[in-house]
Amino acid sequence: MFLFQLGNAAALPIMAGLLAARLPQTATLILSVCIFAPQFVVVAIAPAIGRRAESWGRRPLLVLCLLALAVRCASFAASSEPALVIAVQLLDGISAAILGVLVPSFSPMSCAALAITIWRKE
């Protein structure tokens, strides 16, 4: 989870700086769409993610979440075209939906057991 947040947190602010330098007149509009669009994706696909988590398990969905993050960051590195930035930002909605559904499914006991296992190995 920490690595996901580390990779995800800086992506949009860096792109915001690039867009503000490249397109100062429309950067605010583009960034507002980049903030709101993933939230609509989360609302649309979260129920399906919950159903898939029950049938597929959590691991394949977490891999999909990290894959979407990697594709998003690579696309941001490759281009700063406004239409592509908005389209790629929708991948953040996929990642957010997966994490939003799966993180509450991790019980505190399983997290504590994982922490104890890691502690004992050191």
Residue, then its C-alpha position, 0 to 999 in steps of 0.5 A: m500500500f505504501l509503495f502504491q501511494l508513493g507512486n501515485a501521489a506525485a503523478l498528477p502534481i508533476m503533470a500539473g506543473l507541465l501542463a501549467a507551463r505548456l498550456p497556461q490558459t487551459a491548465t486549470l480546466i484540464l486539471s479539474v477534469c483530471i481530478f473529477a473524472p477518476q471519481f466517476v470511474v470509481v462510482a461506476i466500477a466499484p460494485a463490479i470490483g466487489r463482485r470480482a473480488e469474491s470470485w477472483g480473489r484479491r491478489p489478481l485485482l491488486v496486480l491489476c491495480l498496480l498495473a494500471l498505476a504503472v501504465r498511467c505513470a509511463s503514459f504521463a512520462a511519454s506525453s503531456e497531450p491534454a486529451l491523453v492526460i485526461a484519458v490516462q487519468l481514468l486509470d487512476g479511477i480503476s486503481a482507486a476503485i480496486l483499493g477502495v474495495l479491497v483495503p477494507s477487506f483486509s482484517p486487522m487480525s491479518c494485518a497484525a499477523l503479517a506485522i508479527t511475521i515480518w518482525r520475527k524474521e528480522 
